[in-house]
Amino acid sequence: MSIASIGVVGGGAWGTALAMVAAEGGETLLWAMEPEVVESIGSAHENRMFLPGIPLDPAIGATANLADLAACDALLVVTPAQHLRATLAALPPLAMPLVLCAKGIEQASGAFMHEAAAAAQPGAPLAVLSGPTFAHEVAARLPAAVTLATADPVVGADLISRLACPWFRPYLSDDVAGAEIGGAVKNVLAIACGVVEGRGIGLNARAALIARGFAEMTRFGLAKGARLETLAGLSGLGDLVLTCSSTSSRNFSLGKGLGEGRSAADLLADRRTVAEGAHTAPVLLREAKAAGVDMPIVAAVCALLAGETQAADAINALLARPLRSEWA
């Protein structure tokens, strides 16, 4: 199977950065919902709304008509997780590979992204792209590595060959669930690490939270059929370390604001981009409880987002939990 033209579904910072990666290997067409993004890319070769100051390859086309993407050989689907199903359902039936780049769990159904995509486009081969990637760094051609997970090794090899470039290195996996779970859970844990930063309680606390958060991710992932090596790889631990360590992470920034005493409602209303962890947290906790998995850090984040507790009280409650064996 030959993948020449790539379509990108979503014109935010990450979609635009991935369009830059795809353009290294051939024809690339980006769909954006915002007319000003389409106009800016078409006339100035720049996404002034979401990636200002980054020049784009003139070969990257832009369209406001979603149906235009049906002529591509593969699609990178970069819409927010809660809109992925509806966006794919708006396209005609597809048989091309769909690479799912959103990180989250569907709130209404509890479905992972590959499950929502399969329901919307049952004839399309699916892959998941996930890993430690800040859009502005990828757009600046700084080195990055990701997991590309798919059940079809032929499709996976074709996609990796098409997307790999000198600064963007995809690694192939067949653990689709593991790649998705790592990306979804780390967003919630990044909110918690932002709270630690906002409260000013130190790097020891942040490191402890990353390690204990990874334990929660592992428990949940194994209960859902993921493999440990995937959770310990780029799409799990790698992405967790990145997003728990920088205000470039939208989720970390949200948590930092919560730690400083601002309300979740105010912080989320003030955002042009999406902090996926805020949407994922309650459904993740619900799914964890259904699977009999204890996730106290995730529960604390949910309580903070719902306004049911204050940051200091949530931290104190976690520190007061009964002492136990580390991996019991």
N, C-alpha and C positions, 0 to 999 in steps of 0.2 A: 504494500500500500504506500503510495506516494503522498506526502503532505507538503503541498507547495504553498497554498494561501492559508493564512491564519486569520480568523475573526476574533475580536476581543469584545466581549459583552460587558460593557461598563467603562465609563470614562473618568473615574476617579483617579487618585494618585497611583494606586496599585495597578489598575487596569492600564493606565498610560505607561507606567514603567514596564509592564509585561509586553505592551505593544512595541516598546523599544527593543526588548529582547527578541521578540518574534521578527521584527524588521531586519535584524541581522541576517536572517536566513531566507528571506523572501518576502513576497507580497503580504501586507498586513492591513486589515481594515478594522477600525475601532468604531463601535456604536456607543453613543452617549445620549442620555436622556435630556441633558441640558443643551439647548440650542447654542448657547454662548461657547460651550466647550467645542462643539462641532465647528463653529465659525472660527474660533481661535486656532484650532489645529489646522484647518483648511487654509486660512489666510496667513497666519504668522508662524505656523509649525511650532506651536507652543500651547500647552494647556495652562492658560493663565489663571484659571480658577483653582486648580488642584495641584499643579506642579509649576508654579511660576518660575521663570528664569532658566528653565531647562530646555535647550533647543531639541526639537524632535526631528528625526529623519524625515525629509520631505516625502519619502516613499510611503509613510503611514497615512492612509486615507481615513476620513472620518465621515460618519453618516448618522442621521437622526432616524433613519428607517430601519427598524430591526430586521425586517424581511431581507434586506440586502445581504445579511450574513449567511443566508441559506446557500449561497453559491460558494462559500469557502470550503476548504478541505478538512478543517478542524476548528473548534471554537474554544477559547479560553473564557470561562464564565466567571466574571469577577463582580457580579452584583452582590449586594449585601445578602447575608444568609436568609433573612426572613422574606426576601423577595425573589429568591432563586427559582422556586417552583413556578410562580406566576409568570416570570420572565420567560422561562423555557417553554411554558405552555402557550405563550403568545407566538412562538415560532411555528412554522409548518413542521410536520413529522420529519425527523432528521435521522440519517444513518451514519453521519460523520462522527468522529470522536469528540466528546465533550470533556474538557479538562476543568474540573471544579476547583476554583481558587478561593472561594469564600470559606471562612472558618466559623462554624457555629452549629447549633442544633435548632431545628424548626420548632418554634414555641407551641404552635397549635397541635402538632402531631407527635412531637418527640422524635421525628425522623432525622437521621443524619443526611448530609447533603447528597450523598450518592443515592439514598433511598428516595428523597424528594425528586431528584433528577430522573431516576428510573421511572417514577410514576408519570412525570410530565413528558418524557421522551423515551418510551420503552424500546425503540429501535436503535438507539445510539449507544455505541461503546463508551464506557465511562472511565475516567481517570481522575485522581486527586493530586493537586500540586500544593505542597505545604512545606514550611520550613522557616528558618530565621531570616526574615527579609523585611527590612524597612524600605518602602518604596523609593524614598529620595536617594538612598544609597545605590539601589539597583539602577535607578535612572542616571546616576552619576558614573555608572560603569565600575563601581567598586565590587570586589569579589563577593560572591554569594553562592551557597550550595543549598539545594532543596531535595525533598523526596518527591518523586512522581510515582504514585501507586495505582496499579490497575490489575485486574484479573486476567487481562489478555496480554501475554508477553510480546506478541508481534506488534500490537498497537503501542505498547509501552516503548519498545525499541524505536519505532518510527517517530514517536513524539519526542523522545530524548534526543534523537539525532537532529530533529528539526529545531528544537528549542535551545540546545546547548550552544554556548558561545564562550569566548575567552574569559569573560567575567561572571558567567552564570552556568553553574555546574549541577545538572539534575542527576540524582541517583535513583535507580529503578527498584521498585518494591512491588510485591503482590498483596501487601497487607493494607487494603483500602480502609478498613475500619480503624486500624491503628493510626494511620496517617490523619484521618479525620478527627479521631478522639483527641490526639495530642494537640491539634490546632484549636479545637473548641475549648478544651479544659484550660489550656494555658492562658487564654484571654481572661477567664475568671480569676485565675491566680495572679495575673498581672495587676488586676484591680486591688487585690489584697496587698501586693508588694508596694503599690502606690500609696496605700494607706500608711504603711510603715514609713515611707519617705515623708509623707505629709505630717505624720506625728513626730518625726525627728527622733526615732528611737534606735537608729544605728544600723550599721552594716551587718553586725552579728545577727540581729533580728531578721534582716532581709534574707541572709543566707540560710538561716534556719527555716524561714517560711518557704523558700524555694525548695529546699530538701523535703520538707513535710508536704508541701504541695505536690511534689513529684510522687511521693508515696500515695497521695490521694488519686492522682492521675493514673498511676499504675494499678491500684485496686479496681478502679472503675473500668479501665481499659481491658484488663484481664477478664473481668466479669462479662464484658461485651464482646469477647472473642479476639481482641487485639493481641499481638505478640509483644513480649517484653522488649526484644531488640528494636522494634519499631518505636516504642515509647521512649527508649533510651537513645534514640537517634535524632536526626535533624528535625523531624516534624514533631517530636515530643520534647525531650530535654533541651535540644538545641534552641527551639523556638521559645521555650519557657525561660531560659537564661536571658535571651535577648529582650523579650518583652517585659521581663521583671526588673530590668536594669536601666531603663531610659525613658525620659519624658517624650521621646519620639514615638513611643507607644501610646495610642489613644486610650487604651485601657489603663495603663499605668498612670497617665495624666488624670483620668477620671478618679482613680483611687487616691491620688495625691490630693485632689480637691476635697474628697470625702474626709481624708485624714486631717485636713486643715479646717474642717468644720462646715464646709459648704454642703448644701443639700443636693441629693442626687437629681431631683427635678430641675434645679437651676443649672447644674453642670451639663445635663443631657440636653436641655433646651438651648444651650449656648453653642451647640456643636453643629457644624456643617457636615462633618464626616461622622461615621458610625463607630461607636465603641461596642463591638459585637458582644463583649463579655457581659454587658448589662442585660442583653436579651437572652443570652445563653444561660446565665446563672440560675434563674428559677427553674427552667426546664431540666437543666443538668441535675439540680438537687432532687427534683421529682423523679427523674430516671434512676438516680443513684439509690434513692429510698426504695423504689420498686425492685431494684436488683439486690437489695440488702447490703449496700456498700456505704460505709461511714465516710463522709466528706465534711469534717467540721469547718475547714477553712472556707469551702464553698458555701456552707450554711451561714457563716458569719458575713460573707459578702452579700448574700441574699437579704439578710436582715438589715444591713446597712443601706442597700439600695431601696428597700421598702420603707425606710425611715423608722424601723422598729427598734433600733439601737443606735448608740453613738460609737464613734471609732474607739475611744478609750475603753468603753465597756466591752466592745467586741474583742479587743486585744486581751484585756484582763480575763475574760471568760475562756479564751483559748489557752492562756498560760495557767489557768486554774484547773484544767482538765486532769483527770486521774493519771498518775505516772504509770508507765507501761513499757513493755519491751518494744524496741524500735520497729520491728517488723511483725509484731503479733497481729 
